[in-house]
Amino acid sequence: MSKKFLIGFMVGLASISSPRSAERPVHTFSIVARDPATGELGVAVQSHWFNVGSIVPWAEAGVGAVATQSFVDPAYGKLGLDLMRAGRSAPDALRALLAGDEGREVRQVAMIDAQGRVAAHTGAKDIQAAGHIVGATYSVQANLMLSEAVWPAMSRAFEATKGDLAGRMLAALDAAQAAGGDIRGRQSAALVVVTGKSTGRPWDDRLFDLRVDDSPEPLKELRRLVTLQRAYGHMNAGDLAVEKKDNDRALSEYAAAAKLVPDNAEMVYWWAVALVNMGRVDESLPLFRRVFAMDRNWATLTPRLPKSGLLPDDKKIIDRIVKAGTD
């Protein structure tokens, strides 16, 4: 490690040791995990605490993921990632931070690095029921739970569920809630998934970055947002296919997006626009009709698009499209 990094680490460690760092009681259940097939890293969490997504989950592409909770010190997130970025394994990073923390017995922290090495800590003074399970590519942890069945249920659900990392972590959260969850109830949830390798463009590396800050059903709302994020992922893939002049792929992606969220006018509208730009106006009209039935403002928008180059500058075509809403 460089001298500069060590100085920064020691400054951060001093903040962890501060007595004030034990003042935020973010009791919760969470999972940190890595997908061995893709290298993706993620954190998912639910709590009866407002805005849990701003405190508990930390993740960086090609580096690792951290969940810091119980009497939470968010510095575990930043410093844990700093240490893993500098080459320390997740278990080594967690040991180093705990060693310097006078409040370690009220913490609950889990870390996983880009190689899949994972570790967790549940402090002896965490409010019961509290515990964790470390698996081959994940850790589940919980405190202030209704019963000790919560984190084993999370482990079983994650291991049994097929699909991508986001879906498997959601299954773990659902299992925790079904097993009783937080003894106080529920309020907020969050899910973060990053790519296994950094592109140098952090905005591209965050595949999911979703938060439900306050809801009577945070997990249901989080699932809705995950579905919406998947749909926008298809839209982005469709746009990229258009740029590459792969029309069949583009239309397949747009259709997949609309299938996931059929009531989303925006997605159907831009699918229709893409068809027009491919010279397939007749195929676009039923889609435009569907959108205009949801909201006539889309019909008002349409004649404005040619000036921006988003539709052909052809009055007959534009008139046909707008008229589709009144047929």
N, C-alpha and C positions, 0 to 999 in steps of 0.2 A: 504494500500500500504506500502511496505517496505521503510525504509529510503534510501536505495541504489537506489531504483527506483525513488523516489522523487528527489534525487539529479540529476540523469541522465535526468529526465524530465525537470527540471529547466534549465539545460545546453542546452538541445535541444530547449526549449522555447526561450532562449536568441538568438539562431540562427534564429528563426522565426521572432523575433523582429528586426533583423538587417535590415537597409535600403537597403543593397545590395541584399536582398532576393526578391526584386521586379523587377529584371533586365531581367528575361527570359520570353518573351511574348508568351507563348505557348497557343494561343487561339484555341479553339477546341470544339467538341461535344463528349460527353461520356455517359456511363451508368454504374452504379454499381448495382448489383442485387444478390439475393439469390433465389435458387430453394427450395421451401418448401418441396418438395417430397424427395429430395436427400440431402438437406443441402448444396449443392455446392454454392460457392461464386465466383463472377466474376466481371471483369471490361473489357469494350471494348471502344475503342476510335478511332477517326479519326481527323486529323488536317492538315492544310497547314503549317507544321513545320517539319523539318527533325528529324527523330528518336524519334517520340513522345512516343514510347513504353518504352524508358529508363527513362522517367520523370513522366508521368501522372499516369499509373496504378500501384497499390500496392495491394497485396492480400496474406493472410496467412491462411492455412487450420485451421479450428476450431476457428479462431479469427475474421476475417473480411476482408473487401475490401475498398479501398480508391481511389478516382480520385481527383488529385490536378492539377489545370489548371488556365487559364487566365494569369495574371502576376504571374507565378507559383513559389511556394516554395515547392520543393520536401520533405522538412522536415515534412510537413503535412502527407505524406505517412508513414514514419518511426514512427513518434511520435504518429500518430493516431493508428497504429497497436500496438505500445507499450502500449498505454492506454487501448485499448480493451483487449489485452492479460492480463492486470492487473485487469480486471473485470469491467472497465467502459463501459457503453453503447455507441453506436455510437453517439447519440445526445449529451451525456455528454462530450465525447472526443472532438467532434467538437467545442462545446461551450468553452471548456477549452483552446483549441489552438487558437481560434479566439480572446479570451479575452487577450491573450498575444501577439497578432500580430498587430503592428502599421500599417502594410500594408493590413489589412483585407478588406478594401474597394476596392482593386484591385484583390482580390482572388476569385476563384470559386472552391469550394471543396464539395465533397459528400462522405459519409461514410455509410457502412452497417456492422452490426456485425453478429456473428454466430447465434444469436437468431432472426435475421431479423429486428432488430430495425434500422431505417434509418434516416438520416438527410442530409440536403444540405444547402449551403450558396452561394449566388451570391452577390458580392460586388457592392455597389452603383456606383463605378467608373469603373466597367467592361465595355469594349467597346461594344456598342449595335450593333445588337440586342443580348440581353443576358437574360437568365432566367433558371429556373429549375422547374421540377415537381417531387414531392415525392409521390410514390405510396406505396401500402401495402408491397411489397417486393423488391422495387427498387427505384432508383432516376435517372432521366435523366437531363442533364445540358448542356448548350451551351453558347458560347459567341463569339462575332465578326461574327455573322451569317448574312446571306442575309436578313432574315426576322424572325419575331416572330413565324412563323409557324413551326420552326424546332423541338423544344423540345416537343410540343404537338403531332407532328407526331411520334416522337420516343416513347412516352408514349402509344399511340394507337397501334402502331405496336407490341411493347413488350407484351402488354396485349392480343392482338388478336392472336399472333403466338403460335402454339403448338410445342412441341418437347423439346429437352434438353436446358439447360441454354445457351450454346454457340450459338445454332441456333437462339434462341429468341433475344439474344443481337445483333447478326448480322442483324437480321430483323430491330431492332431499328436503327442501323447505316445506313442501306440502306434507311430507311424512312427519316432519317435526310438529307441525300444527295439528295433524290428525292424532298424534300421540299425546296431545295436551298443550304443547307449546309453552309460551311465556305465561307464568301464573297470573300476571296482571292483564293479559289479553293481547291485543295487537294494535299497531298504529302505522308503522312505516316499514318499507322494504327497499332493497336495492340489489342490483346485479351488474357486475362489471366483467367483461371478457376481453382479453387482449391477445394479439397474435403471438405465436411462439418466437418469432424473430422480429427484431425492430427494423423498420424500413427507414428510420430517420425522420419519419413524418408521423408524430404521435396521433394526429387526427385520423390517419388511416389505420393505425394499429389497434384502435379501440373498436372492437366489433360490436360490443354492447356496452352502454354506459347509461343505465336506467335507474331512476329513483321514484319511489312513491313516498312522499314526505308525510302525508296524513290521510288515512283512509280507514273506514271500518273493515274493509276487506283488502288489505295491502297485497296479499299474494295473488288474488284474482286480478287486481289491477296491474300487478307486475307481469303476469302472464299475458294480459292484453297488450301491454307495451312491447313485450318480446315479440309477439306475433306481428305487431305493427313494424317493429324494427326489421324483422325478416322480410316483410313486404317491401319496405324501402330499400332493403338490400337487393331484391329482385329488380326494382326500378333502376337502381344505380347500375346493375349489371346490364340491363336493357339499354340504358343510355350509352354505356361503353361499347356494346355490340353495334349500336347505330354508328358510332364513330368509326368502327372497324368495317362498316358496311356489311355486317352479318345480319341481314334482316330477319331471317328465320329465328336466329337465337334471340334477337331483340324482342320479337313478338312473343316468343315463348316466355321470356322473363317478365314482360309486361302482363301477360295473361296470368302468370303465377302470382304476381303481386295482387292483381285484382281478385283472384280467387281467395287469397288469404283474408282480404278486407273488402268484400264486395260492396259495402256501403260507403267506401271512401271515394268521393267524386274526383278528387285530384288525380288519383292513380288511373282511373278509367279515362279521364280527360286526356292525359298525356299519352296514353296508349293510343287513343283515337288520333291525336295529333301526329304521332309517329306513322300511323297508317296513311294519313294524307300525304305526308312527306315522302312516302314510298310509292305514291301514285295509286293508292288503293282506297280512293275516296268512298266508294260504295260500301266497303267493309267498315269504314269508320262511322258512317251515319247512325247505325243503331247504338253505338257507344256514345256518341254525342247526345243522342236523344235521351239516353239513360241519365247522363250527367245533367242535362238541362232540366230534366224532371226533378232532380234533387235540388237544384239551385239555378235560377235563371241568370245569375251574375256571370256564370261561365259563358253563356251566350253573348253577354255584353262584352266580355273580355276578348272573345274570339277575333273580331275585326281589328283589334289592336296588335295582334301578333305578327302580321306580315311585316310591319315596320321594323320589328326586331329580328326578322329573318327566321321566325319560328314556324311560320306557315307560308305557303306560296302567295305571292302578291297577285292574286287572281280573284277579281270581284265575284265572278260566277261561282267559283269554288267556295268562297267565304259565304256567299248568299245561300248556297245549298246547305252548308253546315248549320248556319243559324236557323234556316227554315226547318231543319230536322226536328227542332224542338217544338214546332207547332203542327207538325204533320199528324 
